[in-house]
Amino acid sequence: MSVTLHTDVGDLKLEIFCDQTPKTAENFLALCGSGYYDNTVIHRNIRGFMVQMGDPTGKGKGGTSIWGRKFEDEIRTTLKHDRRGVVSMANSGPDTNGSQFFITYDRQPSLDAKYTIFGCVVDASQDSSSSSSTLDALESLEVGKKNRPLNETKILSVTIHANPLADPACIQ
């Protein structure tokens, strides 16, 4: 299963690991399908580390799961923060997943076994509108206090794709 996040700076196609992290995938896909992420601010951006989004308040402190409460981690030893483009749930400690998620800009082994990895950025093309170019554009955004982008940048909308033949190769 895959989704495309349509942002102010381009599109990001994400492959979702439904088999490895079914509860997290269910939550994320249901939030995407309900429009929960539409017009939400990308609220944290740290060059060389990650970009965080998914909080409808835009402050980095809000958001909830489809169950109206925090839910447990689905840590898998086979899934690692070992490349650019890994998609994980943001949390405030064990078993505190809600709606926020982040995408890595590089390998981040210190995050392994602490955050549920539930997807990766995939590149369907190698042109200037590719997910890789969008991730580059996000990483280059100027930030101010608390690593918030100076110019408001949003997830405008999300498209859900049911594509069993999607390329599983993550951006390297």
Secondary structure, 3 states (H helix, E strand, C coil): CEEEEEECCEEEEEEECCCCCHHHHHHHHHHHHHCCCCCEECCEEECCCEEEECCCCCCCCCCCCCCCCCECCCCCCCCCCCCCCEEEECCCCCCCECCCEEEECCCCHHHCCCCCEEEEEECCCCCCCCHHHHHHHHHCCCECHHHCECCCCEEEEEEEECCCCCCCCCCC
